[in-house]
Amino acid sequence: MTAAGGSTGAGGIAGMHAPQQAAYTSTKFFKEIGPCAYRNWKSDSECYKLHGYDRSFNFTFGCSHLDKQGFVVDFGGLKEIKRQLEYWFDHTVILQSDDPMVRTFRKLESMGHLVLRTFPLISCEGLAEFVGEYVDHMLQEKDKGRNWVISCEMIEAEKNSAIYSPRHNPERILFPELAELNKEIEEQNTSELL
């Protein structure tokens, strides 16, 4: 996530120097979360204007050994992930945390006109990274490193997608640091506008 000015932070997880090989993989698809409106304020195309899509997420999970049920990931235990995706992307406006319009949209939000969520990088790639790191963090906490996210594909409007592979990112920022970075960028952005 160096595009947003972050630092790297993967050194704290054992075995992170080289991607771990998965003996088993499984996938989970969360289809059409949304709609949500967004804009990419740094775009040179029409994408700098507010527009919207449903977003879908396809995860590939890996592990070296299955759990006692014979699962890579217990799909029934992923309800919190679906709730979080809906929190971020269902009937919301999403902006990059350094977007100059964040303050204006926060004001509209305070008046009850919208629900705003911000992210360090608003591109498909940036959202795949943010969500992929979140889900990997959830698995690490829940299953103590037994399984992990191999990839997170973020699909917008069934025609565009980006795939992020956490353990292949040499500049990886783990989710807690990524979430804090997002908060800091937005705070700095909105305080500069005062």
N, C-alpha and C positions, 0 to 999 in steps of 0.2 A: 504494500500500500504506500509505496514511496511517492506516488503522485500527489498524495494529500500531505506530504511532509512528515511522514512517520518514521519511526526507527524500527529496527529489527528486534525480535524478541523470542525466537524459538529455542534459544539455548537451554532453557530450563526443563525441557522434556527429554527424558532418557531416550536414546535411539533416534534422535531427530537429525543426525548428521547425514544419514542416507535413508531414502524412502524404504519403509518396511514392506516386505513382500507378503501379500495376502494369499493364504491357501484357499480361502473361501471368500466369495463376494455375494452381495445381494443388492437390490435396488429398491428405492421407494420414490414414488412420483406423487407430488402434490399438485393437482391440476387446477388451473384458473383461480388463483387467489386474487381477489380484487373485485372491481376495478380500482386502479389507483392512477392519479394524475401526477405528472412530473414534468420537469424540463431540465435540460442540461445547459446551464448558463454559459458554458465555455464552448458550446457547439458552434461551428461555422455554417450549419445547415438550419433547416426549419425546426430542428430539435431543441433550439433555445426557447421556443414558445411552449407554453403549457399544453400538454396533450396527455393521453392516457391509454393504458392497456391493462388487461389481466396479466398476471405473472404466474408462471408455473415453475416448479423446482423439481429436478430429478437428481437424486442422490445415489451414488454408488458407495457402498460400505465394504470394508474388508476386515478380516481377522485371520489369525493363525490357527485358532482352535474355536470350535463352536461352544455355545453355552450348554447348560444341562438340558435345555429343550431341543437342542440341535440347530440353533439359530445363530446367524451372524449378528443380527439386531432383532430384538423383539418388536415387531411393527406395532403391536398394541401399546407399547411404551413410548410411542412417538407423538402422542396427543399434544404434549406441551409444545413440541416443535410446530405443529399445525397452528396452535393458538398464537404462537409468536409470529408466524408468517402472516396470519390474519391481522394481528396487531399492527404490523409494519405496513401491510400492502392492501388491506381490504377497506375500501372507501376512505382512503387517505390521500394526501398530497405528499410526495416525497421530493426533497431537494438535497443537493449537495450542501454540506454544512458550511462551506465558504461562499455560497450563493449570496450576492448582495441583496436579494429579495427575501431572505429568511426573516428579517425583522418585520417586514410588511406582512408576510404570511403568518407570523406569530401573532400579530395584532388581529388579523382576520380570525385566527383560531380563538383568541380570547373573546371575540364577539360571537362565537358559536357558528361561524360560517364554514369551517373545515377542521380537519384533524391533520396536523403536520408531523412528519417524521423526517429526520435528517440522517444522512450517511456521509462518510468521508469521501466516497467516490460514487457518483450516481450512474455511471455507465453499467451496461450489462456485466462487464468484467468486474467492476467494483462491487456490485450487488452480489454477484456469485461469490466473491471473496468474503464479504461481510457475513453472508448467510452460511457459507461453508465453514468458516471459522466458528461461528456460533454453534452449529450442529456438532462439529468435531469437539468443541469444548464441552457441550452437554454429554456426549458419549464418554469423554475422558473422565468426567466427574461421576457419571452413573455406573460405568462398567470398568473403571480403574485401568484404562488403557488396553483392555482386551480387544476392542474393536476401534475403528477409526473411519473418517470420511476419506475415501479415495478421490472422489470428485463431487462437485456440486455444479449442476448445469442450471442456469437461470434462463428461462425462455420467456420472451415477451411477444405476445400476439401470434404465437405459433409460427413465426417466420424468422425471428432473430433469437440467437442464444449465445451465451458465453459459458465456458467451462473452466472452473477453478479447481486445482488439485493442491490442497494445503501442504502436503508433505513434499511437494516438488518445488515449492517457492523458496528460493534462497534468501529472500528478504521478508520472510514470513513474520507477521505480527499476530500473536495469539489474541483470542477474542477479548479477554478483559482489557488488555492494553488498547486494542482497536476501538472498543466502545468508549474508553476514556479519551482517546485521541479525538474521536468524533465530537464529544462534548466540549473539549478544549477548543477545537477549531470553531465550532458554532459560537461559543462564548466570546472568543477573540473577534470573530466576524461581527457579532452584534454590538460588542462594546466599541468597536472602531467606528460604528455608524452613529453613535450618540453625540 
